[in-house]
Amino acid sequence: MDQTQISLKRSRDIPEFTGLSIRIRHIMEYLLAKAWHLGHRIRHAMAPLPGGDKIGGPGKTVEADETEMAPSRKTKRRPGHKRRDNVKVLSLVERGGPIRSMVIDHRGVGGLFYGHFNRESRLVTDEAPHYKHTGAASHGAVNHSKGEYVRGDVYTNTLESFFSIFKRGIVGVYQHVETQHFHRYLAEFDFRQNNRARLGIDDEQRAAIAVRSAKGKRLTYQRTGGEPEADSIPF
């Protein structure tokens, strides 16, 4: 991330449920567009570098699952909105370890999955056919279509819980998210999950981790995509 002249001397008590851009705007008295851009730069810093370590490893269990971000039933849908327009997300989590999420694009699940999954891991998924021949050390699956959600230690509940937190955060805090920026919000929630207080990481340590992660990353306003209000998706 490139150098920025930002003063962090001012602080106020801002409710925790406000979005990152609003908090930056209140604390630093920025215009919303500038605060919005800085918020995306922070999320960009939180994201893992491409080509980093894969999820899992020998003797480790990895859950993999997908979810779909559909507009809330209480939200007025755009004319012509189809289910295929919904954002789809793939996440992998190492039990007792990190989580990594990504937007499913033209590459499909397989094209993303193999780039982030360590094949020496034990894989646990649902009954989706694209997980049947992954080359994992072993594979266990539950059949959600038949009402099976847990069979011993075979379950995807870790990811289901994360998806629930993520969706509540998007609906309750951000409300409108542009498709082109969705991967950055995923990076933010992954970072929160991987550096949560339950793991013994406090706010100061979390900030230090984010600053170290910013090394070698740069996100200009033009690359971010301009005004945040354009082409947003209501949830």
FENWODA-V768731 format. One record per residue. N is the residue number from 1. RES is the residue in one small letter. PHI is phi as a letter, one per 20 degrees, with the letter a starting at -180 (999 if undefined). NEAR is the number of other ideal C-beta (glycine too) atoms within 12 Angstrom. Layout:
n=<N/N>
res=<RES/RES>
phi=<PHI/PHI>
near=<NEAR/NEAR>
//
This chain:
n=<1/2/3/4/5/6/7/8/9/10/11/12/13/14/15/16/17/18/19/20/21/22/23/24/25/26/27/28/29/30/31/32/33/34/35/36/37/38/39/40/41/42/43/44/45/46/47/48/49/50/51/52/53/54/55/56/57/58/59/60/61/62/63/64/65/66/67/68/69/70/71/72/73/74/75/76/77/78/79/80/81/82/83/84/85/86/87/88/89/90/91/92/93/94/95/96/97/98/99/100/101/102/103/104/105/106/107/108/109/110/111/112/113/114/115/116/117/118/119/120/121/122/123/124/125/126/127/128/129/130/131/132/133/134/135/136/137/138/139/140/141/142/143/144/145/146/147/148/149/150/151/152/153/154/155/156/157/158/159/160/161/162/163/164/165/166/167/168/169/170/171/172/173/174/175/176/177/178/179/180/181/182/183/184/185/186/187/188/189/190/191/192/193/194/195/196/197/198/199/200/201/202/203/204/205/206/207/208/209/210/211/212/213/214/215/216/217/218/219/220/221/222/223/224/225/226/227/228/229/230/231/232/233/234/235>
res=<m/d/q/t/q/i/s/l/k/r/s/r/d/i/p/e/f/t/g/l/s/i/r/i/r/h/i/m/e/y/l/l/a/k/a/w/h/l/g/h/r/i/r/h/a/m/a/p/l/p/g/g/d/k/i/g/g/p/g/k/t/v/e/a/d/e/t/e/m/a/p/s/r/k/t/k/r/r/p/g/h/k/r/r/d/n/v/k/v/l/s/l/v/e/r/g/g/p/i/r/s/m/v/i/d/h/r/g/v/g/g/l/f/y/g/h/f/n/r/e/s/r/l/v/t/d/e/a/p/h/y/k/h/t/g/a/a/s/h/g/a/v/n/h/s/k/g/e/y/v/r/g/d/v/y/t/n/t/l/e/s/f/f/s/i/f/k/r/g/i/v/g/v/y/q/h/v/e/t/q/h/f/h/r/y/l/a/e/f/d/f/r/q/n/n/r/a/r/l/g/i/d/d/e/q/r/a/a/i/a/v/r/s/a/k/g/k/r/l/t/y/q/r/t/g/g/e/p/e/a/d/s/i/p/f>
phi=<999/f/f/c/e/c/e/d/f/e/b/c/e/d/g/f/e/f/f/f/f/f/f/f/f/f/f/d/l/e/f/g/f/f/f/f/f/f/g/f/f/f/f/f/f/f/f/f/f/g/m/f/f/e/f/n/q/g/m/d/d/c/e/c/a/c/b/c/e/e/g/f/f/e/e/f/f/f/f/n/f/d/f/f/e/f/f/d/c/d/c/c/c/e/f/n/c/f/d/b/c/b/f/f/d/f/f/m/f/f/f/e/g/f/f/c/d/e/f/e/e/e/d/c/b/e/e/g/f/f/d/f/c/e/n/f/g/b/b/c/c/d/d/f/f/d/n/e/d/b/b/m/d/e/a/c/f/g/f/g/f/f/g/f/f/f/f/f/f/f/f/e/d/e/m/c/c/f/g/f/d/f/f/f/f/f/f/f/f/f/f/g/f/f/c/f/f/f/e/n/d/e/f/f/f/f/f/f/f/f/f/f/f/f/f/n/d/b/c/e/f/f/f/f/p/n/f/f/f/f/l/e/d/f/c>
near=<25/18/9/21/8/20/12/13/9/15/14/15/9/19/12/14/15/22/31/37/37/25/26/33/25/20/23/25/16/23/16/22/21/22/28/36/33/35/35/40/36/35/36/32/32/37/33/29/17/13/8/15/19/25/40/34/22/15/16/28/34/42/43/44/38/32/30/20/31/24/26/19/10/11/18/11/18/15/7/8/15/11/13/11/18/24/33/28/37/39/40/44/37/33/27/18/24/32/39/40/42/35/31/29/19/10/16/18/31/24/16/29/35/24/24/34/40/31/24/21/33/29/38/38/38/33/23/25/13/25/30/16/14/30/17/32/21/22/27/28/30/28/18/21/12/11/10/17/21/18/19/11/16/26/26/37/22/30/35/23/20/31/30/18/25/34/28/18/28/34/26/18/27/35/27/26/38/28/24/21/37/33/31/37/43/39/37/37/35/34/31/32/33/29/27/21/13/11/17/9/19/14/15/12/16/25/19/15/23/29/18/17/28/26/14/16/26/18/28/17/21/10/17/27/24/18/18/32/17/16/18/25/29/23/31>
//
